[in-house]
Amino acid sequence: MEQLEFFDIPSPCIGVCQAGDKGFCLGCYRSREERLYWLQLTPDAKRKVIKACTMRKRRAQQQSSVKNNEQAASQQQLGFGEADR
């Protein structure tokens, strides 16, 4: 049984609206279909999309952090210090 909603769940859009490598928006992390059909989704489906977006964002941030750490380690191996950057 679906819970009654008194207020609509707002779109997670932050106005960036650019697709990344995997097709997800770089601003809200929704897929093209999730963005396109947002207004037709049920409140329960919207909550699931928002939860998925949160996980996608967290994963992207972790991958970015790992990439930055690898770049820093590579630069240190080449002998570049903080003052050289």
Secondary structure by P-SEA (a helix, b strand, c coil): cccccccccccccccccccccccccccccccaaaaaacccccaaaaaaaaaaaaaaaaaaaaaaaaaaaaaaaaaaaaccccccc
